[in-house]
Amino acid sequence: MLDRLFIYPFLFRIIFRYGNIIVTPLLVLYTIPLVTFLDEKIILAFPLLINLFLIYFLNRHYFNLYKHYQAEFLRIEYQV
């Protein structure tokens, strides 16, 4: 049996680890004007809902990864 160790490249490890920290504030900044102008144009509810779903699912995915793979968050080991 072969034991293999697969390690993500450095850039992808940084994206998986810290991408949420960058993307969530950007989505929140984009959400603020949508909420502000929602009274004037009701059509802005559609991009607002998309933004809120993106924030929710992005953070849910991040916390699931962190909870289940806390010790090996930046590394994946498997046997072949």
Order of alpha helices (4+ residues) and beta strands (2+ residues): beta-alpha-alpha-beta
